[in-house]
């Protein structure tokens, strides 16, 4: 399917905005509009990014962060979806516990980080646990919304024709819920990355968050911006891959 002229115009404006930000970033310190010791030119940051990618120690820290995020997401995805299904399908449990999830979802998760440090220490497990905690609320809420999106008329019609509960779930519930669940997973990955990197910045001895914190504390600004750019690009890549799958599974809904 070819993209419409309207979508191409949107892409052109988006790329133009990115190019404008990059140009302002490049020329502001060169023209004296910003302190180059605090905001190095964009070209220098890109050059430093290439240098970081060639350093084995940086790639090792990147692999540590990626493994923490991957394990956190592998735990939180089935846990969050399962809790969301339980809250949505069981009216009593939903009425009792859904308010707690909505309440905690509105609280900044960073205030709980000291408790996670005391409970899990400062090792690998603490970063994974905080990544799970950061993402679980969005997954639970999106799954509850996914169940609510199922057309009750379709379920009634299927039951009238004698469809089993398993078949109703496989052919009605799951296709209807999948776009919402994938969207929740996409947001959950972002929250997991945020939680892991934030936990690393606070107390870790390894990982990209720890490196970014060290670069900031020692005013290695080119390294700092290059590290932030690297984490951002990886997050955007994961997000866009899941967004593409989300669009694919959501096409049938129109």
N, C-alpha and C positions, 0 to 999 in steps of 0.2 A: 504494500500500500504506500503510495507516494504522499509526502507531507503536503499539506495545504499551504497556499501563499501566506495565510495568516500565521501559521506556525513558524514559517521561515522568518517572517518579520519579527516575531517574538524572539526567536533565536538570535537574530541580528542585533536586536536591542540588548539582549542579555550579554552577548559577546562584546558589544560596544561599551556597556557599563563596566565589565571586567577590564577591558583595555583602558578605559578612562581612569579607573582606580590605580592600575599598574603605572600609568603615565604620571599621575599625581604623586604616587609613591616614589617614582624615579626622580622627578625633577624638583620636588619640594626641598629635599636636603641639598641638592646641587645648586639651587637658586637662593639658598639661605633662608627659606621659609620654615624649615625645621632643622633641629640640631642633628647633624649626621652621626654624632656619637650615640644618639638615642634612636634615630630612625635612619639606618643606612639606606642607600639607594636600592631599588628593587633588583637591579642587575647584580649588585654585590650579594644580595641575599640568595638569588638564584645560583650564583657561582658557588656560594658556600653550601647550598643544598646539594649540588653535584659532589662537592668534596665530602660531605657527610655520608652520602650514599656509597662512597668508596672506602669508608672506614669500617673495619670489621667490628670494632667495639660498638659503634652506633647501630649497625645492623643487628648485632646481638641484643642490644637493648630494645630495638624495634620488634625483634622476634619474641622477646619476653612479654612485651605489652600485647602483641597480637595473640599470643597463647593465653594470656589472662583473659582477654576479651572473648576469645573463642570458647574457652571453658565456661566463662560466666554466661554467655549466650546459650551454650548447649544445656546448661542447667535451667536457666530462667525461661526458655521458650516453652518446653513441655509443662513446667511448673506453673507459669503464668496462664497459659491456655487452659490447663486443667482446672485451676482455681476459678477462672472466668466462667468455664462451662458449669462448674458446680454452683456458683453463685447465681447464674442465669437460669439453670434448670430446676433448682430446688428453691421454691418460693420462700420457705421459712428461713433457710440458711442465708439466702440473698437479702432478705429484709433485716436480718440480724447483723450481717458482716459487711454488706456493701457500703454502708456509711463510713466504716472504719477505713476502707480502701480509698474512698473519695477524700476523706479527711487527710490521711497520710500522703496522698498524692499531691496535695496542695502545700505540704510542708517542705522547705528546702532540705534536701537529703544531706547536705554538707554538715548540718548540725549533729548528725548521728555518727560522723566519722570517728570522733574520739572513743565512742563506745565500741566501734568495730576494732579499733586499735587495741583497746583493753581486752576484748574478747578473743581476737585472732592474732594478736601480735602485729609485726610489720612485714611479714613474709608474703609469699605467693598467695596463700589462702585468704589473707585479709583483702587483697586487691580483687580477687575473684568474688568474695562474699559481698563486697561493697558494689561491685559491678552488677551482681544479681539484684541487690536491694534497690539500686538506682533504676533498674529497668522493669521490675516486676509489676509495678502499679500501672504503667501504661499498657502492658500486655493484658492484665486482668480487665481493665476498663474497656479496651478495644475488643476483647472476646465477648464481654457482656453486650456491647453494642452489636457485635456480629450476630449473636443469637437473636437479638431483637429485630435484626434486619430480615429474618426469614419470613416469607409471606405465609401467614397462618392458613390462607385458603388453599395453598398448595399442599400443606400438611394434611388438612381435612380431606382434600380430594384423594390423596394417596391412601389415607386410612380407609376411605370409603371403598376403594378398589382392593382393599385387603393387603396393602403393602406392610411388610414387617417393620419393626422399629429400626432394625439395622439397615434395611434398604432405604427407609426414609432419611436416616442420617447420612447414608452414603450418596444418595442421589438428589436430596433436597437441601438438607442442612449444610453439608460440607461445601457444595458449590456456591451456595449463597453466602456462607461465612468466610470463605477463603480470601476474598479481596480485603476484608476488614482485618482478618488475622495477619495477612502478609503486611498490611500497613502497620499494624501494631508491632510486628517483628522488626520492620524497618526502623520505626521509632525506638524500639527496644535496643537495637544494636547501637544507635546513636547514644542513648542514655548509658548503655554499658561502657562504651568507649569513654564517655565523659566521666563516669564514676571511677573507672580504672585509672585513667590519667590523673584525675584529681587526687586519688588516694596515693598514687606514686609521687606526685608533687609534694604531698604533705610529709611522708615519712620514709619512702622507699630508698633503697640503695642502688636499685637497678630499674631499668625501664625508661621509656621516652619521657614520662612525666618527671622522673628524677633528674634526667639530663636537662630538661627545659627549666626546672626550678634552679638547678645549679648555674646554668647559663644566665638566667635572670639575676641571681644573687651576685654574680661576678661581673655583670655588665658586659657579657659577650653577646652583644646585640645581634650581630649577623648570624651567629649560631642559634640564638634564641628564636629569631624570626624564621630561620630556615627549618628549625625543629617544629615550630608551630605550623608552618606551611606543609611540612611532610605529613604530620598527623592529620591535618585538615584534608589534604589530598586523598589520603587513604580512607578517611571517613566518608568523603564525597563519593569515592569509587564504590564502596560498599553500599552506600545509600542509593546511588543511581542504579546499581545492579538489581537491588531489591525493588526499586521503583518500577523498573522495566518489567519485572516479573509481576508486580502488582497490577500494572496496566494490562498485561496479557491475561491474567486470570479474571480481571474485572470487565473485560470486553463484552461478555454475554449479558451483563446487566444493563448495557446501553449507556 
